C-alpha cells in the first residue's frame, strides 16, 4: 500500500506501532456491514461499525458496535450520562469527523470525542473496523483498538 493510499487510521496505528492488517474490498455503497463481514469471511459479531451521535447541543459521542446489531439509544445515553442521544445527520459526518459514511473509523477522527465500544469486543481475539475509507477494513486486537481510540467498553445493544 503506497503512502498516498494510507488513511488517517492507518497513520495513527503505524505511528503508535500497533500491529494491524488492512483488508481491501470493492467499495460498493449498497453493501451492508453484514455483507462486508461475508466478503471478509468473518463472523458479523467480529466486524464493528462506527456510529456518531449527539446529545446536548455540540456534544458528540462515538459508539462502536457489531455490524449485526443496532445501537440501543437508551443504553447509549445512559453510558454517556445524557438524557438522550440521536444519530447525527449523514451530511454532518465528514465535516465533523473527516470520514465519509461507510468509511468512518474510530481511529484518526479530526477531533477526539467520548467513544464507547460494545462489551462483546473484550471477549474477541481480533476485531475489524473501518480503516478510514469505504472498501478498507483494519483487523487488530480489541485491546489495541480500545487503547489507541480511548474507548470505554459498555452495554450498547
ABEGO torsion letter per residue (X at the ends): XBAAABBAAAAAAAAAGBBBBBBBBBBBAABBAAAAAAAAGBBAAABBBBBBBBBBBGBBBBBBBBAABBBBAAAAAAAAGBABBBBBBAAAAAAAAGBBBGABBABGBABBBBBBBBAAAAABABBBBBAGBBGBBBBBBAAAAAAAAGBBBBBAX
